[in-house]
Amino acid sequence: MISALPGPAVDQHALTAPDPAVRLTAYRRASGFLVRSGERAEVSVQAVPALLELVRDPGVVDKDATMMLLCDIAVGQQVDCLEDPPDWPARRREVARKQRLSVADLEREAEQRERARGTAHLAERLEMLGLEDQDLNRELERAGVRAYDQVRAGMPTFVELLRSPNPLYRLYAAYLVAFFPEDRDTTAPALAELLGKDEAAPGITATASVAAGMIGMRGDRRLIDALERHLAGDDQIERWGAAIGLSALLHDPDADVLVLVDECCFDGPSEIAYFPFLDGELHDVAVCFYLRARPRAPAARSLLLRRLAEPSLVEHSLRLVVLALEEFFPQVRTVPPPYALLSEEQRQVCRSFARHRVLDTVPTARNQLARHGLPATQPALEEWIAADRLWG
């Protein structure tokens, strides 16, 4: 029987109720109570041992839902781990360091960080900073690391479930272990074994492929061999997932792999079944992995430039705008550089933005261009380009 879970919103009896609808409602309530806007508190940490009991108990169903909840407790916002994998040892050291500081020290450090960001809107930023509770922020950071480590204690069980006869348990176990790269010595062989099998649902293979890319060391031959067999799979989702995983593991991703990642970024479905990452948004996962792979993949630049020349750019504009800015304008600026000093590739990107009127069709693109110091309105962009007589 499950141990007592903390908090009035977590109903331990409902989580194991005979009625599936009751269990689903209980898990939703528990998720909303234990993880709020990606933040975890001490109550989240306290809930983990009891939830691990559910996963270990052979008589309990809904282990998939329990693992999903445990993953939320461990990492909060999964997109943060996909875009920029955390350095967990460094986080633990930072949490320990902050525990030794006074609140005044924490406030002083926070102000120094804001000033280091530059003078733009500094007064407003400092005013907002004064409304924050730095002691609470410290405790939330500490709880986040403690929650992660508490969930990590269940790794032997999760690895065992990677070999479960239940496909949903294999699926969510692969999803969960993806966020624990420190345990790759035990999870990598199990994922390679899972990828050596043919799953009925391509989303399971894609999930395991992404997990392999997240936990594997670059050049891991065992995982690379396991993924390469799926590049020629019958299902497109299977091929895309394998390419995403390989883009992280190969020292120099080749054109065949990058073309598949590019296809997934811009031609992939909005949502696929049996793929827990980002609520099934495989193409958004592909974007995250593309951003991580691009420093090792020179061919990615030419693929992006070809996409920028396509009339259908507007359909995928924000995704493509983000990728193009990160690739060709990696520096964060406050004012536009002289257009004449841009490289020809950078000029090509700017002309494409203007030609497709991205700033008019996708308002959120304005924030992206402004962040990189480029003109953030259509007239300003065209005027900036025309000033060098290269527009048109």
C-alpha positions, 0 to 999 in steps of 0.5 A: 500500500502506498505510504502517506503522501503529503498535502490535501491535494494528493489523495493516496486512495484515489491514486490506487482506486479501481476506477481508471477515471478516478486514478487519472483525476487524482494524478492530475491533481497531484501533478498540479499540487506538486509541480507549479509552473515548473517549481518544486517545493519541499512537499514535492521532495517528500512525495517522491518515496511514496510514488516510487513505491507505486512504481516498484509494486508489481500489483499497481497499475498506471506505472506510466502515469506515476513515472510521468509525475516523477519526471515532472517532479524531477526536472520541472520544465522539461524544455529547459533540459532539452534546450540546455542540459543542466550540469547537475553536479554544478547545480548541487555545488551552487545550492550548497554554496548559497546555503552558506550565504545570508539573505543580504548576500543573495540580494547583493549577488542578484543585483550584480547579475542584473547590472552585468546584463547591461544598462538597458532598462536597468532601473525597471529591472532593479525595481522588479528584482526588489520585489523578489524574495531571494530567500524563497528563490534559494529554497526553491532551487534547493528543493528542485535539486533535492527532488531530482536526486530523490527521483534518481534513487529509483533508477534501478526500477526504471532500468528494469521497466525498460525491459517490461513486457508492457509497452507503456512502461517501456515508453515512460521508463525511456522518457524518464531515464533521459533526464538522468545522464549521470546514470548512463553507465546503467541506462545506456546499455538498457536503451541500446537493448530496447532500440535493438527491438522492433516496437509496434508503436514508432513513438516508443522507438522515437522516445528511446532514440531521443533518450539515447541522445540525451544520456549518451556520451558523444561517440558511444558506439553501442548507442550509435549502432543501435540508432543507425538501424532505425535510419532505414526504418519503415516509419518516418517517425522512427527515422526522425527519432533515430536522426535526432538521437544521432545528431547528439551522439555523432562527433560530426553529424553527416548530411543524411542525419541532418536532412532527417532532423531538418525534415522533422523540424519543418515537415513533422506532425504537430503531435504524435502518439506515444511520445511524451517529450513536449506533449508529443511535439516531435518537431520541437524536440528536433529544433532543440537538438538541432540547436545543440548539434549545429556547432558540430555540423557545418552542413546545417547552415546550408540546409537553413539557407535553403529553407529561408529561400522557400516561399512556405517559410511563413508556415514555420516562420517562428521556428525558422526565425529562431534557428536562423538567428541562433545560427547566423546571429549568435551574439545578443546585441542591443543595437543593429550592427551596420548592415554593410559589415554583415557576411553574405550569409547574414545578409541573405537571412535578413533579406529573407526575413524582409521578403517574407514579411516575418515581422508582420505575419508573426508578431513574436518574431519581433522579440526574437530579432530585437534580442539579437539587435536587429530591426524589429519592425518591417519598415525598419528592417527594409530601411536598414537593408535599403540603406546599403543598396543591397535590398531588392 
